[in-house]
Amino acid sequence: MGLEQPSREASWEGTVPNAVDGRVVGLVVVTAGLAASINVPYGGLAMAAAAFAIVTGLGLACHLLGERKLRRITDDLVERWVAAGGEIEGVTRAATGTRTEWRVHTPEGDIVIGGVALVPIARLSVEWRGIADTMAASEAEERIDSLAESLYREIFELGSASQRS
């Protein structure tokens, strides 16, 4: 079944929850601390505090933009799969909160979609049955239709056929 064909009744009509990555936030804070410590000898504590605030603010903004991009891609993939007839039971955030990833629950098994949520270097990762594929998030956004179609074929068509065998 191609993605452009009409589907049966959709089983999922939800949204993808937020998923802030504690590791990226930690990296941002450590980098901001390093920037502040470098500025102490040259500009004093005021300059160090300003460097810390600026780097922290920019880093957190880049992380939130990256998380939004990955969440939007995840939502687009799930919507296209449902429209093509894939059965989606739900989408949940990763259990620990230390990663930017979501679990898409299907009868064929869970699909884990996530990646690195930092806007200039955002990466998308899709894992199903222990096999993962990773690409730049901007590339995934540009070719979302072909990506959704190839993943649909692999997961919902080939995956359900292999389960029946």
C-alpha positions in Angstrom: 0.0 0.0 0.0 1.5 3.3 -1.0 1.2 6.4 1.1 -0.9 8.3 -1.4 -3.7 5.7 -1.3 -6.7 6.3 1.0 -6.7 4.5 4.3 -9.1 2.8 6.6 -10.2 4.4 9.8 -7.2 5.9 11.7 -6.5 4.4 15.1 -4.3 7.2 16.4 -5.4 10.8 16.6 -3.0 12.3 19.1 0.0 14.5 19.4 3.7 13.8 20.0 4.7 14.9 23.5 7.7 17.1 24.3 11.0 15.4 25.0 13.8 17.5 26.4 17.2 15.8 26.5 18.9 16.1 29.8 22.3 15.2 28.2 22.1 18.2 25.8 21.0 20.5 28.6 24.0 19.3 30.6 26.3 19.9 27.7 25.0 23.4 27.3 25.5 24.2 31.0 29.0 22.8 31.0 29.9 24.8 27.8 28.4 27.9 29.3 30.5 27.4 32.5 33.6 27.0 30.4 32.8 30.2 28.5 32.3 32.0 31.8 35.5 30.7 33.3 37.5 31.8 30.3 36.0 35.3 30.6 36.8 35.8 34.3 40.5 36.9 33.8 39.6 39.2 30.9 36.4 40.9 32.0 35.8 40.0 35.6 32.8 38.4 37.2 30.3 40.6 35.3 31.7 39.5 32.0 31.7 35.9 33.1 28.1 36.1 34.2 27.1 37.7 30.9 29.0 34.9 28.9 27.3 32.2 31.0 23.8 33.7 30.4 24.4 34.3 26.7 25.8 30.8 26.0 23.2 29.1 28.2 20.3 31.0 26.5 21.6 30.3 23.0 22.3 26.7 23.7 18.9 26.0 25.3 17.2 27.8 22.3 19.1 25.6 19.9 18.1 22.5 21.8 14.4 23.5 22.0 14.4 24.3 18.2 16.1 20.9 17.6 13.5 19.1 19.8 10.7 20.9 17.9 12.2 19.8 14.6 12.5 16.2 15.6 9.0 16.2 17.2 7.6 17.7 14.0 9.3 15.0 11.9 8.0 12.3 14.2 4.5 13.7 14.0 4.7 13.9 10.2 5.9 10.3 9.9 3.1 9.0 12.2 0.4 11.0 10.3 1.6 9.7 7.0 1.7 6.1 8.3 -1.8 6.4 9.7 -3.1 7.9 6.5 -1.6 5.0 4.6 -3.3 2.4 6.8 -0.7 1.7 9.4 -2.1 0.9 12.8 -0.6 3.3 15.5 -1.7 2.6 19.1 0.0 5.7 20.5 3.1 7.8 20.8 4.9 8.2 24.1 8.0 10.0 25.3 11.1 8.0 26.3 10.8 6.8 29.9 13.9 8.6 31.4 13.9 12.1 29.9 17.6 11.8 29.2 17.1 11.4 25.5 15.1 13.1 22.8 13.1 10.1 21.6 9.6 8.8 21.3 8.2 5.3 21.1 5.6 4.8 18.4 3.5 1.8 19.6 2.3 -0.5 16.8 1.0 -4.1 16.7 4.3 -4.9 14.7 6.4 -3.6 17.7 7.6 -0.3 19.0 9.4 2.1 16.7 11.8 4.4 18.4 12.2 7.8 16.7 14.7 10.3 18.2 18.1 11.8 17.7 20.3 14.7 18.6 18.2 17.7 19.2 20.6 20.6 18.7 19.6 22.7 15.7 22.8 23.2 13.8 23.7 19.5 14.0 20.2 17.9 14.5 20.1 14.2 13.6 17.1 11.9 13.2 17.3 8.3 14.2 14.6 5.7 13.5 15.0 2.3 15.2 12.8 -0.8 14.7 13.5 -4.3 15.9 17.1 -3.4 16.8 18.0 -1.9 13.4 18.5 1.9 13.3 18.9 4.4 10.5 20.3 7.9 11.1 20.3 11.0 8.9 20.4 14.7 9.2 17.1 16.1 10.4 17.1 18.7 7.7 17.5 16.0 5.1 14.7 14.0 6.7 12.4 17.1 6.6 13.2 17.7 2.9 12.4 14.2 1.9 9.7 13.3 4.4 7.3 11.8 1.9 9.9 9.3 0.5 11.2 8.6 4.0 7.7 7.9 5.4 6.9 5.6 2.4 10.1 3.6 2.7 9.7 3.2 6.4 6.0 2.3 6.0 6.9 -0.5 3.5 9.7 -1.8 5.8 7.7 -1.7 9.0 4.0 -2.2 8.2 4.1 -4.2 5.0 7.3 -6.3 5.2 7.3 -6.4 9.0 3.7 -7.8 9.2 4.4 -10.3 6.4 7.5 -11.6 8.3 5.5 -11.9 11.5 2.9 -14.1 9.7 5.6 -16.4 8.3 
